[in-house]
Amino acid sequence: MHPSDIIGSIAAIAMVFGYLPQTVRTIRTRSTDDIATGTFLMMGFGSACFAVQGILTGNIPLFVTNLLTTIMSSIVFGIKIYNDYFKKRR
């Protein structure tokens, strides 16, 4: 295995497991008061762009990693938007 593959694998694991705790916590508690909307919006957008890059370059690990982080970021962002805009109207 090439050293760049090892670093890429470590980065992929770190990215997925970096998003996972916040996603699980947000799903369980539905609490998003301390989450910056712009952060998850831009991180999700960046991950989506990297996923597209993975498809275009045939880099499956890049695609899968960023697909997972895009999904997790979208979940947190969706709950955040719901809490900020729809719950306050009640």
Disulfide bonds with the S-S distance in Angstrom:
none
